[in-house]
Amino acid sequence: MLLTTEVPQASSAVQSFVGQEHKLLIGGEWVAAESGKTFEVTNPANGEFLANVSEGCLLYTSPSPRDG
């Protein structure tokens, strides 16, 4: 049985997308974290940096008054 540790490289379009800071999708709109905090996401296959993502909190998981 042959095992390999080679990790395929993402296309330039994928690298461009994941290299951007990402916001939270709330109520159909992309919004930054209210705190302004972000965290790094890494590729679990090789530990390389993928993207900065907005840090959500419990506030974002609670129903809003408009949810009825």
Disulfide bonds with the S-S distance in Angstrom:
none
